[in-house]
Amino acid sequence: MNGFAEIIGQDIIVSHLQNALRTGEVSHAYILNGAKGSGRHMIARSFSAALFCEDPQTVDGRVDACGQCMACLRTASGSNPDLIIPAREKENSIGVGDIRKMRADVQVKPYSSSRKIYILEDAEKMTPAAQNALLKTLEEPPSYAVIILLADGTSAFLPTIMSRCVTLPLRPVPEKAVEKCLIERFGADENRARLCARFSGGSIGRAAQLLENEKFAALRQKTIAFMREIDNKDAAEIAVFARETAADNETQDMIDFVLTWNRDLMVCRSTKSTENLIFTDEVQYIIKAASALSWSSLQSISEAVFRARRRLFSNVNAELTLQMMLLEIRRACISGSS
Ligand SMILES: [Zn+2]
């Protein structure tokens, strides 16, 4: 079962919830705000499990569910009748009807526990009317009810909702911690772990997805192979490469790979060390390339990449953006090789 010990990089939230468990001062409503894959479910489940547990344990100063009692077994198997994940009618929104059903259910006393916990997924999809309906429950919640809203932070709740909830924003997990987690929990090798951590945006969920994503690994190889040879590519080859990448919807990741690749060259050149490289399995080549290119051409490359990112962001055609970027990089490589 997930427990607090497994939560990485969210110390403020953990310490808040731990305090609630220790003192028994549990709020009736929480908002866990964070991107998909950032660990909101894990936090909500660990907290719920500890609240339901008949014999919570304190290990290393942390209160956690025992994992053995009837309540824990039910929670872990998804059959705890007092842990409710409300369903909704429409995939893309949570309507007033969905919330009314939940409100009616809240009035029914818990089945086997002293609490009844609701985990409302995708809470940012609540319509304003649904939020107003929820407000009625938040204003006069039964003593046993705890409502945990999981939101991705993309849309704002009504101020009246915010004022009745404890908002707990998840923070991006530092890259090093993501990397360590991928190695220790997912058995990733160091090279892959470092790369996936770099592209994860501080989300362990996204990093784990990338780790298992064969397309991501293939794109990495393809990018490196192309970048190594870019000064020998002609305009037609660059155009084909850009077209294929854009057609596969991989432009964004490709640009990020190129940026990371160039970042490695710059780090290697400026620190004369290979310690902090991301593409650790390309060290020999990176040392050679970093010394072969002038500093100003490395800077030109990184400017070209940032320009491409801005263009993509303002919806300039992906194929064209990528093609222009690669041509600019080729020019910088040819003029800057020493
Ligand atoms: Zn237990």
Residues whose N, C-alpha, C, O or C-beta is under 5 A from the ligand:
A	BS01	ZN	C53 E54 D55 A65 C66 G67 Q68 C69 C72
